[in-house]
Amino acid sequence: MTALWIAHVTVTDEASYGEYAKRATGVIAEHGGVFLARGGAYETLEGPDRSRNVVARFPSMQAAHDCYHSPGYQEALGFAKGAAQRELSIIEELPL
């Protein structure tokens, strides 16, 4: 079953976070991730308001997990640390 990687982000350092996004994009694609939403219009109905929201679909929970824990993503993530407040979850999709 496919899985969604859902991130809610408030960026505090645009330059560092931009470097994270640039590096992470390729790593996510290498693990079969495809972006469904990346920034853009949003409406927060409950919980903390995060101005950047990202949804990527992966072929499986394992692929999403492996991406996050990969050396390439961990290297990219170093640029996001201290440059944003983030929540990130991996959620298994229901079959269509």
PDB file with one MODEL, atoms N, CA, C and O in Angstrom:
MODEL        1
ATOM      1  N   MET A   1       0.837  -1.181   0.000  1.00  0.00           N
ATOM      2  CA  MET A   1       0.000   0.000   0.000  1.00  0.00           C
ATOM      3  C   MET A   1       0.879   1.241   0.000  1.00  0.00           C
ATOM      4  O   MET A   1       1.944   1.269   0.617  1.00  0.00           O
ATOM      5  N   THR A   2       0.416   2.260  -0.700  1.00  0.00           N
ATOM      6  CA  THR A   2       1.160   3.513  -0.746  1.00  0.00           C
ATOM      7  C   THR A   2       1.070   4.225   0.596  1.00  0.00           C
ATOM      8  O   THR A   2       0.224   3.911   1.434  1.00  0.00           O
ATOM      9  N   ALA A   3       1.963   5.190   0.776  1.00  0.00           N
ATOM     10  CA  ALA A   3       1.995   5.952   2.018  1.00  0.00           C
ATOM     11  C   ALA A   3       2.212   7.418   1.694  1.00  0.00           C
ATOM     12  O   ALA A   3       2.850   7.768   0.701  1.00  0.00           O
ATOM     13  N   LEU A   4       1.670   8.264   2.550  1.00  0.00           N
ATOM     14  CA  LEU A   4       1.839   9.705   2.411  1.00  0.00           C
ATOM     15  C   LEU A   4       2.796  10.216   3.468  1.00  0.00           C
ATOM     16  O   LEU A   4       2.735   9.831   4.636  1.00  0.00           O
ATOM     17  N   TRP A   5       3.676  11.088   3.030  1.00  0.00           N
ATOM     18  CA  TRP A   5       4.607  11.784   3.898  1.00  0.00           C
ATOM     19  C   TRP A   5       4.011  13.181   4.009  1.00  0.00           C
ATOM     20  O   TRP A   5       3.952  13.903   3.014  1.00  0.00           O
ATOM     21  N   ILE A   6       3.569  13.578   5.203  1.00  0.00           N
ATOM     22  CA  ILE A   6       2.883  14.852   5.392  1.00  0.00           C
ATOM     23  C   ILE A   6       3.690  15.698   6.371  1.00  0.00           C
ATOM     24  O   ILE A   6       3.949  15.292   7.504  1.00  0.00           O
ATOM     25  N   ALA A   7       4.079  16.873   5.910  1.00  0.00           N
ATOM     26  CA  ALA A   7       4.865  17.795   6.731  1.00  0.00           C
ATOM     27  C   ALA A   7       4.143  19.126   6.851  1.00  0.00           C
ATOM     28  O   ALA A   7       3.594  19.648   5.881  1.00  0.00           O
ATOM     29  N   HIS A   8       4.158  19.664   8.066  1.00  0.00           N
ATOM     30  CA  HIS A   8       3.641  20.996   8.344  1.00  0.00           C
ATOM     31  C   HIS A   8       4.822  21.801   8.887  1.00  0.00           C
ATOM     32  O   HIS A   8       5.454  21.394   9.862  1.00  0.00           O
ATOM     33  N   VAL A   9       5.121  22.941   8.261  1.00  0.00           N
ATOM     34  CA  VAL A   9       6.382  23.628   8.511  1.00  0.00           C
ATOM     35  C   VAL A   9       6.177  25.129   8.659  1.00  0.00           C
ATOM     36  O   VAL A   9       5.398  25.735   7.923  1.00  0.00           O
ATOM     37  N   THR A  10       6.886  25.724   9.621  1.00  0.00           N
ATOM     38  CA  THR A  10       7.062  27.172   9.692  1.00  0.00           C
ATOM     39  C   THR A  10       8.545  27.426   9.487  1.00  0.00           C
ATOM     40  O   THR A  10       9.363  27.034  10.318  1.00  0.00           O
ATOM     41  N   VAL A  11       8.893  28.071   8.399  1.00  0.00           N
ATOM     42  CA  VAL A  11      10.289  28.347   8.060  1.00  0.00           C
ATOM     43  C   VAL A  11      10.745  29.593   8.806  1.00  0.00           C
ATOM     44  O   VAL A  11      10.067  30.620   8.790  1.00  0.00           O
ATOM     45  N   THR A  12      11.900  29.491   9.459  1.00  0.00           N
ATOM     46  CA  THR A  12      12.469  30.625  10.180  1.00  0.00           C
ATOM     47  C   THR A  12      13.767  31.137   9.553  1.00  0.00           C
ATOM     48  O   THR A  12      14.211  32.242   9.864  1.00  0.00           O
ATOM     49  N   ASP A  13      14.373  30.342   8.676  1.00  0.00           N
ATOM     50  CA  ASP A  13      15.593  30.735   7.965  1.00  0.00           C
ATOM     51  C   ASP A  13      15.435  30.270   6.516  1.00  0.00           C
ATOM     52  O   ASP A  13      15.687  29.109   6.193  1.00  0.00           O
ATOM     53  N   GLU A  14      15.016  31.190   5.656  1.00  0.00           N
ATOM     54  CA  GLU A  14      14.708  30.852   4.256  1.00  0.00           C
ATOM     55  C   GLU A  14      15.901  30.252   3.515  1.00  0.00           C
ATOM     56  O   GLU A  14      15.735  29.281   2.776  1.00  0.00           O
ATOM     57  N   ALA A  15      17.089  30.803   3.695  1.00  0.00           N
ATOM     58  CA  ALA A  15      18.265  30.328   2.956  1.00  0.00           C
ATOM     59  C   ALA A  15      18.599  28.883   3.325  1.00  0.00           C
ATOM     60  O   ALA A  15      18.776  28.041   2.444  1.00  0.00           O
ATOM     61  N   SER A  16      18.686  28.598   4.615  1.00  0.00           N
ATOM     62  CA  SER A  16      19.020  27.235   5.045  1.00  0.00           C
ATOM     63  C   SER A  16      17.918  26.253   4.663  1.00  0.00           C
ATOM     64  O   SER A  16      18.204  25.144   4.212  1.00  0.00           O
ATOM     65  N   TYR A  17      16.666  26.652   4.840  1.00  0.00           N
ATOM     66  CA  TYR A  17      15.581  25.752   4.500  1.00  0.00           C
ATOM     67  C   TYR A  17      15.505  25.520   2.999  1.00  0.00           C
ATOM     68  O   TYR A  17      15.155  24.427   2.553  1.00  0.00           O
ATOM     69  N   GLY A  18      15.831  26.539   2.225  1.00  0.00           N
ATOM     70  CA  GLY A  18      15.884  26.369   0.780  1.00  0.00           C
ATOM     71  C   GLY A  18      16.924  25.339   0.373  1.00  0.00           C
ATOM     72  O   GLY A  18      16.701  24.554  -0.549  1.00  0.00           O
ATOM     73  N   GLU A  19      18.060  25.340   1.059  1.00  0.00           N
ATOM     74  CA  GLU A  19      19.099  24.339   0.781  1.00  0.00           C
ATOM     75  C   GLU A  19      18.610  22.948   1.159  1.00  0.00           C
ATOM     76  O   GLU A  19      18.859  21.982   0.437  1.00  0.00           O
ATOM     77  N   TYR A  20      17.918  22.842   2.283  1.00  0.00           N
ATOM     78  CA  TYR A  20      17.317  21.560   2.663  1.00  0.00           C
ATOM     79  C   TYR A  20      16.378  21.073   1.554  1.00  0.00           C
ATOM     80  O   TYR A  20      16.482  19.932   1.102  1.00  0.00           O
ATOM     81  N   ALA A  21      15.461  21.945   1.119  1.00  0.00           N
ATOM     82  CA  ALA A  21      14.462  21.554   0.118  1.00  0.00           C
ATOM     83  C   ALA A  21      15.130  21.113  -1.179  1.00  0.00           C
ATOM     84  O   ALA A  21      14.717  20.130  -1.794  1.00  0.00           O
ATOM     85  N   LYS A  22      16.146  21.832  -1.584  1.00  0.00           N
ATOM     86  CA  LYS A  22      16.858  21.483  -2.818  1.00  0.00           C
ATOM     87  C   LYS A  22      17.482  20.090  -2.709  1.00  0.00           C
ATOM     88  O   LYS A  22      17.359  19.276  -3.624  1.00  0.00           O
ATOM     89  N   ARG A  23      18.140  19.828  -1.606  1.00  0.00           N
ATOM     90  CA  ARG A  23      18.801  18.530  -1.417  1.00  0.00           C
ATOM     91  C   ARG A  23      17.797  17.399  -1.193  1.00  0.00           C
ATOM     92  O   ARG A  23      17.982  16.295  -1.707  1.00  0.00           O
ATOM     93  N   ALA A  24      16.749  17.664  -0.438  1.00  0.00           N
ATOM     94  CA  ALA A  24      15.774  16.628  -0.106  1.00  0.00           C
ATOM     95  C   ALA A  24      14.964  16.189  -1.320  1.00  0.00           C
ATOM     96  O   ALA A  24      14.564  15.028  -1.409  1.00  0.00           O
ATOM     97  N   THR A  25      14.720  17.097  -2.248  1.00  0.00           N
ATOM     98  CA  THR A  25      13.897  16.783  -3.422  1.00  0.00           C
ATOM     99  C   THR A  25      14.424  15.568  -4.178  1.00  0.00           C
ATOM    100  O   THR A  25      13.659  14.663  -4.511  1.00  0.00           O
ATOM    101  N   GLY A  26      15.708  15.544  -4.446  1.00  0.00           N
ATOM    102  CA  GLY A  26      16.302  14.424  -5.173  1.00  0.00           C
ATOM    103  C   GLY A  26      16.257  13.133  -4.400  1.00  0.00           C
ATOM    104  O   GLY A  26      15.998  12.073  -4.970  1.00  0.00           O
ATOM    105  N   VAL A  27      16.507  13.206  -3.105  1.00  0.00           N
ATOM    106  CA  VAL A  27      16.500  12.000  -2.274  1.00  0.00           C
ATOM    107  C   VAL A  27      15.092  11.410  -2.214  1.00  0.00           C
ATOM    108  O   VAL A  27      14.916  10.194  -2.286  1.00  0.00           O
ATOM    109  N   ILE A  28      14.105  12.271  -2.084  1.00  0.00           N
ATOM    110  CA  ILE A  28      12.716  11.809  -2.047  1.00  0.00           C
ATOM    111  C   ILE A  28      12.370  11.109  -3.363  1.00  0.00           C
ATOM    112  O   ILE A  28      11.758  10.041  -3.355  1.00  0.00           O
ATOM    113  N   ALA A  29      12.754  11.700  -4.475  1.00  0.00           N
ATOM    114  CA  ALA A  29      12.495  11.088  -5.786  1.00  0.00           C
ATOM    115  C   ALA A  29      13.214   9.742  -5.921  1.00  0.00           C
ATOM    116  O   ALA A  29      12.653   8.802  -6.483  1.00  0.00           O
ATOM    117  N   GLU A  30      14.437   9.639  -5.417  1.00  0.00           N
ATOM    118  CA  GLU A  30      15.197   8.386  -5.482  1.00  0.00           C
ATOM    119  C   GLU A  30      14.486   7.245  -4.748  1.00  0.00           C
ATOM    120  O   GLU A  30      14.694   6.074  -5.068  1.00  0.00           O
ATOM    121  N   HIS A  31      13.656   7.583  -3.775  1.00  0.00           N
ATOM    122  CA  HIS A  31      12.924   6.580  -3.004  1.00  0.00           C
ATOM    123  C   HIS A  31      11.486   6.416  -3.501  1.00  0.00           C
ATOM    124  O   HIS A  31      10.647   5.829  -2.818  1.00  0.00           O
ATOM    125  N   GLY A  32      11.215   6.939  -4.686  1.00  0.00           N
ATOM    126  CA  GLY A  32       9.900   6.781  -5.288  1.00  0.00           C
ATOM    127  C   GLY A  32       8.878   7.805  -4.847  1.00  0.00           C
ATOM    128  O   GLY A  32       7.697   7.678  -5.169  1.00  0.00           O
ATOM    129  N   GLY A  33       9.314   8.827  -4.110  1.00  0.00           N
ATOM    130  CA  GLY A  33       8.404   9.859  -3.633  1.00  0.00           C
ATOM    131  C   GLY A  33       8.002  10.824  -4.747  1.00  0.00           C
ATOM    132  O   GLY A  33       8.828  11.231  -5.565  1.00  0.00           O
ATOM    133  N   VAL A  34       6.723  11.179  -4.762  1.00  0.00           N
ATOM    134  CA  VAL A  34       6.163  12.126  -5.727  1.00  0.00           C
ATOM    135  C   VAL A  34       5.394  13.175  -4.936  1.00  0.00           C
ATOM    136  O   VAL A  34       4.544  12.836  -4.112  1.00  0.00           O
ATOM    137  N   PHE A  35       5.689  14.443  -5.183  1.00  0.00           N
ATOM    138  CA  PHE A  35       5.002  15.512  -4.452  1.00  0.00           C
ATOM    139  C   PHE A  35       3.582  15.694  -4.975  1.00  0.00           C
ATOM    140  O   PHE A  35       3.354  15.799  -6.181  1.00  0.00           O
ATOM    141  N   LEU A  36       2.629  15.731  -4.038  1.00  0.00           N
ATOM    142  CA  LEU A  36       1.225  15.999  -4.350  1.00  0.00           C
ATOM    143  C   LEU A  36       0.871  17.436  -3.977  1.00  0.00           C
ATOM    144  O   LEU A  36       0.007  18.048  -4.606  1.00  0.00           O
ATOM    145  N   ALA A  37       1.530  17.970  -2.965  1.00  0.00           N
ATOM    146  CA  ALA A  37       1.352  19.361  -2.539  1.00  0.00           C
ATOM    147  C   ALA A  37       2.682  19.832  -1.974  1.00  0.00           C
ATOM    148  O   ALA A  37       3.376  19.092  -1.276  1.00  0.00           O
ATOM    149  N   ARG A  38       3.021  21.066  -2.285  1.00  0.00           N
ATOM    150  CA  ARG A  38       4.297  21.598  -1.809  1.00  0.00           C
ATOM    151  C   ARG A  38       4.147  23.109  -1.718  1.00  0.00           C
ATOM    152  O   ARG A  38       4.341  23.828  -2.698  1.00  0.00           O
ATOM    153  N   GLY A  39       3.799  23.578  -0.524  1.00  0.00           N
ATOM    154  CA  GLY A  39       3.484  24.989  -0.382  1.00  0.00           C
ATOM    155  C   GLY A  39       2.091  25.220  -0.931  1.00  0.00           C
ATOM    156  O   GLY A  39       1.252  24.319  -0.894  1.00  0.00           O
ATOM    157  N   GLY A  40       1.840  26.387  -1.426  1.00  0.00           N
ATOM    158  CA  GLY A  40       0.541  26.676  -2.026  1.00  0.00           C
ATOM    159  C   GLY A  40      -0.507  27.071  -0.999  1.00  0.00           C
ATOM    160  O   GLY A  40      -0.235  27.166   0.198  1.00  0.00           O
ATOM    161  N   ALA A  41      -1.694  27.295  -1.497  1.00  0.00           N
ATOM    162  CA  ALA A  41      -2.803  27.742  -0.659  1.00  0.00           C
ATOM    163  C   ALA A  41      -3.175  26.669   0.357  1.00  0.00           C
ATOM    164  O   ALA A  41      -3.089  25.474   0.074  1.00  0.00           O
ATOM    165  N   TYR A  42      -3.589  27.107   1.538  1.00  0.00           N
ATOM    166  CA  TYR A  42      -3.987  26.183   2.594  1.00  0.00           C
ATOM    167  C   TYR A  42      -4.931  26.898   3.550  1.00  0.00           C
ATOM    168  O   TYR A  42      -5.061  28.122   3.519  1.00  0.00           O
ATOM    169  N   GLU A  43      -5.575  26.126   4.384  1.00  0.00           N
ATOM    170  CA  GLU A  43      -6.421  26.659   5.449  1.00  0.00           C
ATOM    171  C   GLU A  43      -6.235  25.760   6.661  1.00  0.00           C
ATOM    172  O   GLU A  43      -6.495  24.559   6.587  1.00  0.00           O
ATOM    173  N   THR A  44      -5.793  26.323   7.767  1.00  0.00           N
ATOM    174  CA  THR A  44      -5.641  25.559   9.000  1.00  0.00           C
ATOM    175  C   THR A  44      -6.952  25.621   9.763  1.00  0.00           C
ATOM    176  O   THR A  44      -7.423  26.706  10.105  1.00  0.00           O
ATOM    177  N   LEU A  45      -7.541  24.468  10.030  1.00  0.00           N
ATOM    178  CA  LEU A  45      -8.802  24.405  10.748  1.00  0.00           C
ATOM    179  C   LEU A  45      -8.604  24.066  12.224  1.00  0.00           C
ATOM    180  O   LEU A  45      -9.394  24.491  13.067  1.00  0.00           O
ATOM    181  N   GLU A  46      -7.561  23.307  12.541  1.00  0.00           N
ATOM    182  CA  GLU A  46      -7.247  22.948  13.925  1.00  0.00           C
ATOM    183  C   GLU A  46      -5.743  22.815  14.062  1.00  0.00           C
ATOM    184  O   GLU A  46      -5.050  22.509  13.091  1.00  0.00           O
ATOM    185  N   GLY A  47      -5.241  23.039  15.248  1.00  0.00           N
ATOM    186  CA  GLY A  47      -3.827  22.856  15.530  1.00  0.00           C
ATOM    187  C   GLY A  47      -2.999  24.071  15.147  1.00  0.00           C
ATOM    188  O   GLY A  47      -3.531  25.094  14.716  1.00  0.00           O
ATOM    189  N   PRO A  48      -1.672  23.940  15.313  1.00  0.00           N
ATOM    190  CA  PRO A  48      -0.794  25.085  15.031  1.00  0.00           C
ATOM    191  C   PRO A  48      -0.789  25.416  13.543  1.00  0.00           C
ATOM    192  O   PRO A  48      -0.788  24.530  12.688  1.00  0.00           O
ATOM    193  N   ASP A  49      -0.786  26.701  13.263  1.00  0.00           N
ATOM    194  CA  ASP A  49      -0.734  27.159  11.873  1.00  0.00           C
ATOM    195  C   ASP A  49       0.703  27.057  11.377  1.00  0.00           C
ATOM    196  O   ASP A  49       1.605  27.660  11.957  1.00  0.00           O
ATOM    197  N   ARG A  50       0.915  26.309  10.323  1.00  0.00           N
ATOM    198  CA  ARG A  50       2.228  26.189   9.681  1.00  0.00           C
ATOM    199  C   ARG A  50       2.054  26.644   8.243  1.00  0.00           C
ATOM    200  O   ARG A  50       1.214  26.109   7.519  1.00  0.00           O
ATOM    201  N   SER A  51       2.833  27.617   7.829  1.00  0.00           N
ATOM    202  CA  SER A  51       2.615  28.259   6.527  1.00  0.00           C
ATOM    203  C   SER A  51       3.084  27.430   5.339  1.00  0.00           C
ATOM    204  O   SER A  51       2.769  27.768   4.198  1.00  0.00           O
ATOM    205  N   ARG A  52       3.823  26.363   5.573  1.00  0.00           N
ATOM    206  CA  ARG A  52       4.272  25.499   4.470  1.00  0.00           C
ATOM    207  C   ARG A  52       3.805  24.083   4.765  1.00  0.00           C
ATOM    208  O   ARG A  52       4.096  23.527   5.824  1.00  0.00           O
ATOM    209  N   ASN A  53       3.082  23.513   3.820  1.00  0.00           N
ATOM    210  CA  ASN A  53       2.542  22.166   3.977  1.00  0.00           C
ATOM    211  C   ASN A  53       2.945  21.340   2.760  1.00  0.00           C
ATOM    212  O   ASN A  53       2.796  21.772   1.616  1.00  0.00           O
ATOM    213  N   VAL A  54       3.454  20.153   3.031  1.00  0.00           N
ATOM    214  CA  VAL A  54       3.987  19.306   1.965  1.00  0.00           C
ATOM    215  C   VAL A  54       3.385  17.903   2.098  1.00  0.00           C
ATOM    216  O   VAL A  54       3.321  17.338   3.190  1.00  0.00           O
ATOM    217  N   VAL A  55       2.947  17.359   0.964  1.00  0.00           N
ATOM    218  CA  VAL A  55       2.466  15.986   0.918  1.00  0.00           C
ATOM    219  C   VAL A  55       3.183  15.289  -0.227  1.00  0.00           C
ATOM    220  O   VAL A  55       3.160  15.756  -1.366  1.00  0.00           O
ATOM    221  N   ALA A  56       3.819  14.169   0.084  1.00  0.00           N
ATOM    222  CA  ALA A  56       4.467  13.352  -0.945  1.00  0.00           C
ATOM    223  C   ALA A  56       3.935  11.928  -0.816  1.00  0.00           C
ATOM    224  O   ALA A  56       3.718  11.437   0.292  1.00  0.00           O
ATOM    225  N   ARG A  57       3.730  11.279  -1.938  1.00  0.00           N
ATOM    226  CA  ARG A  57       3.292   9.879  -1.952  1.00  0.00           C
ATOM    227  C   ARG A  57       4.500   8.999  -2.232  1.00  0.00           C
ATOM    228  O   ARG A  57       5.299   9.273  -3.127  1.00  0.00           O
ATOM    229  N   PHE A  58       4.613   7.935  -1.446  1.00  0.00           N
ATOM    230  CA  PHE A  58       5.660   6.934  -1.627  1.00  0.00           C
ATOM    231  C   PHE A  58       5.009   5.600  -1.978  1.00  0.00           C
ATOM    232  O   PHE A  58       3.834   5.391  -1.677  1.00  0.00           O
ATOM    233  N   PRO A  59       5.751   4.698  -2.606  1.00  0.00           N
ATOM    234  CA  PRO A  59       5.199   3.397  -2.977  1.00  0.00           C
ATOM    235  C   PRO A  59       4.761   2.558  -1.779  1.00  0.00           C
ATOM    236  O   PRO A  59       3.914   1.675  -1.918  1.00  0.00           O
ATOM    237  N   SER A  60       5.335   2.830  -0.596  1.00  0.00           N
ATOM    238  CA  SER A  60       5.015   2.034   0.597  1.00  0.00           C
ATOM    239  C   SER A  60       5.463   2.781   1.845  1.00  0.00           C
ATOM    240  O   SER A  60       6.221   3.748   1.770  1.00  0.00           O
ATOM    241  N   MET A  61       4.983   2.320   2.984  1.00  0.00           N
ATOM    242  CA  MET A  61       5.457   2.853   4.268  1.00  0.00           C
ATOM    243  C   MET A  61       6.968   2.640   4.381  1.00  0.00           C
ATOM    244  O   MET A  61       7.694   3.517   4.850  1.00  0.00           O
ATOM    245  N   GLN A  62       7.427   1.472   3.950  1.00  0.00           N
ATOM    246  CA  GLN A  62       8.851   1.164   4.065  1.00  0.00           C
ATOM    247  C   GLN A  62       9.688   2.120   3.222  1.00  0.00           C
ATOM    248  O   GLN A  62      10.740   2.576   3.669  1.00  0.00           O
ATOM    249  N   ALA A  63       9.234   2.427   2.012  1.00  0.00           N
ATOM    250  CA  ALA A  63       9.979   3.350   1.150  1.00  0.00           C
ATOM    251  C   ALA A  63      10.064   4.737   1.792  1.00  0.00           C
ATOM    252  O   ALA A  63      11.117   5.374   1.750  1.00  0.00           O
ATOM    253  N   ALA A  64       8.968   5.204   2.383  1.00  0.00           N
ATOM    254  CA  ALA A  64       8.972   6.509   3.047  1.00  0.00           C
ATOM    255  C   ALA A  64       9.902   6.485   4.259  1.00  0.00           C
ATOM    256  O   ALA A  64      10.667   7.424   4.480  1.00  0.00           O
ATOM    257  N   HIS A  65       9.834   5.420   5.034  1.00  0.00           N
ATOM    258  CA  HIS A  65      10.711   5.246   6.196  1.00  0.00           C
ATOM    259  C   HIS A  65      12.174   5.212   5.763  1.00  0.00           C
ATOM    260  O   HIS A  65      13.018   5.894   6.344  1.00  0.00           O
ATOM    261  N   ASP A  66      12.464   4.419   4.746  1.00  0.00           N
ATOM    262  CA  ASP A  66      13.839   4.307   4.267  1.00  0.00           C
ATOM    263  C   ASP A  66      14.358   5.641   3.756  1.00  0.00           C
ATOM    264  O   ASP A  66      15.527   5.971   3.958  1.00  0.00           O
ATOM    265  N   CYS A  67      13.504   6.408   3.098  1.00  0.00           N
ATOM    266  CA  CYS A  67      13.907   7.725   2.615  1.00  0.00           C
ATOM    267  C   CYS A  67      14.323   8.608   3.786  1.00  0.00           C
ATOM    268  O   CYS A  67      15.402   9.200   3.777  1.00  0.00           O
ATOM    269  N   TYR A  68      13.457   8.691   4.793  1.00  0.00           N
ATOM    270  CA  TYR A  68      13.743   9.560   5.939  1.00  0.00           C
ATOM    271  C   TYR A  68      15.064   9.181   6.603  1.00  0.00           C
ATOM    272  O   TYR A  68      15.845  10.058   6.974  1.00  0.00           O
ATOM    273  N   HIS A  69      15.316   7.902   6.753  1.00  0.00           N
ATOM    274  CA  HIS A  69      16.505   7.434   7.467  1.00  0.00           C
ATOM    275  C   HIS A  69      17.733   7.280   6.569  1.00  0.00           C
ATOM    276  O   HIS A  69      18.794   6.876   7.045  1.00  0.00           O
ATOM    277  N   SER A  70      17.607   7.595   5.284  1.00  0.00           N
ATOM    278  CA  SER A  70      18.744   7.457   4.370  1.00  0.00           C
ATOM    279  C   SER A  70      19.814   8.509   4.668  1.00  0.00           C
ATOM    280  O   SER A  70      19.505   9.595   5.159  1.00  0.00           O
ATOM    281  N   PRO A  71      21.069   8.182   4.369  1.00  0.00           N
ATOM    282  CA  PRO A  71      22.137   9.151   4.584  1.00  0.00           C
ATOM    283  C   PRO A  71      21.899  10.465   3.824  1.00  0.00           C
ATOM    284  O   PRO A  71      22.172  11.543   4.351  1.00  0.00           O
ATOM    285  N   GLY A  72      21.398  10.376   2.606  1.00  0.00           N
ATOM    286  CA  GLY A  72      21.160  11.581   1.818  1.00  0.00           C
ATOM    287  C   GLY A  72      20.123  12.490   2.436  1.00  0.00           C
ATOM    288  O   GLY A  72      20.303  13.707   2.471  1.00  0.00           O
ATOM    289  N   TYR A  73      19.019  11.900   2.933  1.00  0.00           N
ATOM    290  CA  TYR A  73      17.979  12.731   3.551  1.00  0.00           C
ATOM    291  C   TYR A  73      18.465  13.284   4.884  1.00  0.00           C
ATOM    292  O   TYR A  73      18.192  14.441   5.205  1.00  0.00           O
ATOM    293  N   GLN A  74      19.165  12.495   5.649  1.00  0.00           N
ATOM    294  CA  GLN A  74      19.680  12.978   6.930  1.00  0.00           C
ATOM    295  C   GLN A  74      20.661  14.135   6.729  1.00  0.00           C
ATOM    296  O   GLN A  74      20.704  15.073   7.526  1.00  0.00           O
ATOM    297  N   GLU A  75      21.445  14.054   5.656  1.00  0.00           N
ATOM    298  CA  GLU A  75      22.347  15.169   5.339  1.00  0.00           C
ATOM    299  C   GLU A  75      21.536  16.422   4.996  1.00  0.00           C
ATOM    300  O   GLU A  75      21.834  17.512   5.484  1.00  0.00           O
ATOM    301  N   ALA A  76      20.519  16.262   4.163  1.00  0.00           N
ATOM    302  CA  ALA A  76      19.658  17.397   3.810  1.00  0.00           C
ATOM    303  C   ALA A  76      18.967  17.953   5.044  1.00  0.00           C
ATOM    304  O   ALA A  76      18.853  19.169   5.201  1.00  0.00           O
ATOM    305  N   LEU A  77      18.506  17.069   5.919  1.00  0.00           N
ATOM    306  CA  LEU A  77      17.783  17.471   7.108  1.00  0.00           C
ATOM    307  C   LEU A  77      18.623  18.366   8.021  1.00  0.00           C
ATOM    308  O   LEU A  77      18.082  19.183   8.766  1.00  0.00           O
ATOM    309  N   GLY A  78      19.927  18.209   7.959  1.00  0.00           N
ATOM    310  CA  GLY A  78      20.813  19.078   8.734  1.00  0.00           C
ATOM    311  C   GLY A  78      20.602  20.550   8.422  1.00  0.00           C
ATOM    312  O   GLY A  78      20.807  21.397   9.292  1.00  0.00           O
ATOM    313  N   PHE A  79      20.196  20.873   7.196  1.00  0.00           N
ATOM    314  CA  PHE A  79      19.943  22.261   6.817  1.00  0.00           C
ATOM    315  C   PHE A  79      18.597  22.762   7.344  1.00  0.00           C
ATOM    316  O   PHE A  79      18.400  23.969   7.483  1.00  0.00           O
ATOM    317  N   ALA A  80      17.679  21.854   7.636  1.00  0.00           N
ATOM    318  CA  ALA A  80      16.368  22.241   8.163  1.00  0.00           C
ATOM    319  C   ALA A  80      16.409  22.448   9.678  1.00  0.00           C
ATOM    320  O   ALA A  80      15.642  23.244  10.218  1.00  0.00           O
ATOM    321  N   LYS A  81      17.293  21.740  10.352  1.00  0.00           N
ATOM    322  CA  LYS A  81      17.398  21.876  11.809  1.00  0.00           C
ATOM    323  C   LYS A  81      17.779  23.314  12.150  1.00  0.00           C
ATOM    324  O   LYS A  81      18.768  23.839  11.639  1.00  0.00           O
ATOM    325  N   GLY A  82      17.006  23.930  12.996  1.00  0.00           N
ATOM    326  CA  GLY A  82      17.254  25.317  13.378  1.00  0.00           C
ATOM    327  C   GLY A  82      16.735  26.319  12.361  1.00  0.00           C
ATOM    328  O   GLY A  82      16.776  27.524  12.611  1.00  0.00           O
ATOM    329  N   ALA A  83      16.249  25.848  11.219  1.00  0.00           N
ATOM    330  CA  ALA A  83      15.746  26.739  10.166  1.00  0.00           C
ATOM    331  C   ALA A  83      14.233  26.648  10.031  1.00  0.00           C
ATOM    332  O   ALA A  83      13.640  27.336   9.200  1.00  0.00           O
ATOM    333  N   ALA A  84      13.598  25.791  10.856  1.00  0.00           N
ATOM    334  CA  ALA A  84      12.156  25.612  10.740  1.00  0.00           C
ATOM    335  C   ALA A  84      11.623  24.869  11.958  1.00  0.00           C
ATOM    336  O   ALA A  84      12.350  24.145  12.638  1.00  0.00           O
ATOM    337  N   GLN A  85      10.338  25.067  12.211  1.00  0.00           N
ATOM    338  CA  GLN A  85       9.589  24.243  13.147  1.00  0.00           C
ATOM    339  C   GLN A  85       8.775  23.306  12.273  1.00  0.00           C
ATOM    340  O   GLN A  85       8.088  23.754  11.355  1.00  0.00           O
ATOM    341  N   ARG A  86       8.845  21.993  12.552  1.00  0.00           N
ATOM    342  CA  ARG A  86       8.226  21.018  11.645  1.00  0.00           C
ATOM    343  C   ARG A  86       7.532  19.910  12.400  1.00  0.00           C
ATOM    344  O   ARG A  86       7.931  19.530  13.501  1.00  0.00           O
ATOM    345  N   GLU A  87       6.490  19.407  11.787  1.00  0.00           N
ATOM    346  CA  GLU A  87       5.897  18.129  12.149  1.00  0.00           C
ATOM    347  C   GLU A  87       5.906  17.295  10.878  1.00  0.00           C
ATOM    348  O   GLU A  87       5.573  17.794   9.804  1.00  0.00           O
ATOM    349  N   LEU A  88       6.281  16.040  10.992  1.00  0.00           N
ATOM    350  CA  LEU A  88       6.343  15.150   9.830  1.00  0.00           C
ATOM    351  C   LEU A  88       5.788  13.791  10.224  1.00  0.00           C
ATOM    352  O   LEU A  88       6.195  13.213  11.231  1.00  0.00           O
ATOM    353  N   SER A  89       4.860  13.287   9.430  1.00  0.00           N
ATOM    354  CA  SER A  89       4.269  11.975   9.674  1.00  0.00           C
ATOM    355  C   SER A  89       4.261  11.175   8.381  1.00  0.00           C
ATOM    356  O   SER A  89       4.209  11.733   7.285  1.00  0.00           O
ATOM    357  N   ILE A  90       4.314   9.864   8.530  1.00  0.00           N
ATOM    358  CA  ILE A  90       4.112   8.938   7.418  1.00  0.00           C
ATOM    359  C   ILE A  90       2.802   8.213   7.708  1.00  0.00           C
ATOM    360  O   ILE A  90       2.614   7.650   8.787  1.00  0.00           O
ATOM    361  N   ILE A  91       1.899   8.235   6.727  1.00  0.00           N
ATOM    362  CA  ILE A  91       0.574   7.666   6.933  1.00  0.00           C
ATOM    363  C   ILE A  91       0.246   6.722   5.775  1.00  0.00           C
ATOM    364  O   ILE A  91       0.333   7.107   4.609  1.00  0.00           O
ATOM    365  N   GLU A  92      -0.127   5.498   6.098  1.00  0.00           N
ATOM    366  CA  GLU A  92      -0.501   4.546   5.056  1.00  0.00           C
ATOM    367  C   GLU A  92      -1.822   4.966   4.420  1.00  0.00           C
ATOM    368  O   GLU A  92      -2.774   5.315   5.117  1.00  0.00           O
ATOM    369  N   GLU A  93      -1.867   4.930   3.092  1.00  0.00           N
ATOM    370  CA  GLU A  93      -3.091   5.287   2.376  1.00  0.00           C
ATOM    371  C   GLU A  93      -4.056   4.103   2.358  1.00  0.00           C
ATOM    372  O   GLU A  93      -3.646   2.945   2.443  1.00  0.00           O
ATOM    373  N   LEU A  94      -5.313   4.411   2.250  1.00  0.00           N
ATOM    374  CA  LEU A  94      -6.329   3.385   2.042  1.00  0.00           C
ATOM    375  C   LEU A  94      -6.312   2.958   0.589  1.00  0.00           C
ATOM    376  O   LEU A  94      -6.000   3.770  -0.282  1.00  0.00           O
ATOM    377  N   PRO A  95      -6.634   1.715   0.303  1.00  0.00           N
ATOM    378  CA  PRO A  95      -6.714   1.301  -1.100  1.00  0.00           C
ATOM    379  C   PRO A  95      -7.881   2.028  -1.795  1.00  0.00           C
ATOM    380  O   PRO A  95      -8.909   2.318  -1.182  1.00  0.00           O
ATOM    381  N   LEU A  96      -7.689   2.306  -3.070  1.00  0.00           N
ATOM    382  CA  LEU A  96      -8.769   2.974  -3.834  1.00  0.00           C
ATOM    383  C   LEU A  96      -9.828   2.015  -4.252  1.00  0.00           C
ATOM    384  O   LEU A  96     -10.799   2.410  -4.897  1.00  0.00           O
TER     385      LEU A  96
ENDMDL
END
